[in-house]
Amino acid sequence: MPSSNFSAQADHPAEISIQLLISGQVQGVGFRAATERQARLQQIKGWVRNRFDGRVEVVIEGSLAAVEAMVSWCHHGDPPAQVTAVEQIPLPPQGFAAFIIRPTLRG
């Protein structure tokens, strides 16, 4: 039964993790809450927070397809956010249990 073996593998794909530093008009416009909603839709785990420098920091973990979809979404976000740049930094998987909004990182 090759198809059932394939299905079992597809249910538990290897997870990857990435840090995103998002620049633009991304604070004070609901970007963190929208990111949390999108992450849950994509079955992504990790966190999001504002940074003192005006950027939003996101750490996401999930299947390759889910992470790619989330990164793509982060390049535009939801209106009224205006994303101008997304820096991507690969990370080792962290084993997050859920996706949360963290407090602002203070400088």
C-alpha positions as CSV (number, residue, x, y, z in Angstrom):
1,M,0.0,0.0,0.0
2,P,2.3,2.7,-1.1
3,S,-0.3,5.4,-1.0
4,S,-1.0,4.9,2.7
5,N,2.8,5.1,3.4
6,F,2.9,8.4,1.4
7,S,-0.1,9.7,3.4
8,A,1.6,8.9,6.7
9,Q,4.7,10.8,5.6
10,A,2.7,13.7,4.3
11,D,0.9,14.0,7.7
12,H,4.3,14.5,9.5
13,P,6.6,16.4,7.2
14,A,10.0,17.6,8.6
15,E,9.6,21.0,10.2
16,I,11.8,24.0,9.4
17,S,12.2,27.3,11.3
18,I,13.1,30.8,10.2
19,Q,13.3,34.2,11.8
20,L,11.9,37.2,9.9
21,L,12.7,40.8,10.5
22,I,9.9,42.9,8.8
23,S,10.4,46.6,8.0
24,G,7.9,49.2,6.9
25,Q,4.7,50.5,8.4
26,V,4.2,47.4,10.5
27,Q,3.7,48.7,14.0
28,G,0.4,50.2,15.2
29,V,-1.5,48.8,12.3
30,G,-2.6,45.4,13.7
31,F,0.3,43.5,12.0
32,R,1.0,41.2,15.0
33,A,-2.6,40.2,15.4
34,A,-2.9,39.5,11.7
35,T,0.3,37.5,11.7
36,E,-1.0,35.4,14.6
37,R,-4.3,34.7,12.7
38,Q,-2.4,33.8,9.5
39,A,0.1,31.6,11.4
40,R,-2.8,29.6,12.9
41,L,-4.4,29.3,9.5
42,Q,-1.1,27.9,8.1
43,Q,-0.6,25.6,11.2
44,I,2.6,27.5,12.0
45,K,4.1,27.6,15.4
46,G,6.3,30.3,16.9
47,W,5.9,33.9,17.9
48,V,5.7,37.6,16.8
49,R,6.7,40.8,18.6
50,N,7.4,44.4,17.9
51,R,11.0,45.6,18.2
52,F,12.2,49.0,19.5
53,D,13.7,49.8,16.1
54,G,10.2,49.8,14.4
55,R,10.5,46.4,12.8
56,V,8.4,43.4,13.6
57,E,10.2,40.1,14.5
58,V,8.6,36.8,13.7
59,V,9.9,33.3,14.3
60,I,8.0,30.6,12.5
61,E,8.2,26.9,12.4
62,G,6.3,24.3,10.4
63,S,6.3,22.3,7.2
64,L,8.2,23.7,4.3
65,A,5.0,24.5,2.4
66,A,3.4,26.2,5.4
67,V,6.6,28.2,6.2
68,E,6.9,29.3,2.5
69,A,3.3,30.4,2.5
70,M,3.8,32.4,5.7
71,V,6.9,34.1,4.4
72,S,5.0,35.0,1.3
73,W,2.2,36.5,3.4
74,C,4.7,38.5,5.5
75,H,5.9,40.3,2.4
76,H,2.6,42.2,2.3
77,G,0.6,41.5,5.5
78,D,-2.9,42.8,5.8
79,P,-3.9,46.4,5.1
80,P,-3.1,48.9,6.4
81,A,0.4,47.5,6.9
82,Q,3.0,48.5,4.3
83,V,5.9,46.1,4.2
84,T,9.1,47.4,2.6
85,A,11.6,44.6,3.4
86,V,11.7,41.1,5.0
87,E,15.0,39.8,6.2
88,Q,15.1,36.0,6.5
89,I,17.4,34.1,8.9
90,P,17.3,30.3,9.0
91,L,17.1,28.7,12.4
92,P,17.2,25.2,13.8
93,P,13.7,23.9,14.7
94,Q,12.8,25.0,18.3
95,G,9.8,22.7,19.0
96,F,7.2,25.4,19.7
97,A,3.8,24.2,20.9
98,A,1.7,27.1,19.5
99,F,1.9,30.6,17.9
100,I,1.9,33.5,20.3
101,I,2.3,37.3,20.4
102,R,5.2,38.2,22.6
103,P,5.8,41.6,24.4
104,T,7.7,44.2,22.6
105,L,11.5,43.8,22.6
106,R,13.0,46.8,24.4
107,G,16.4,48.2,23.4
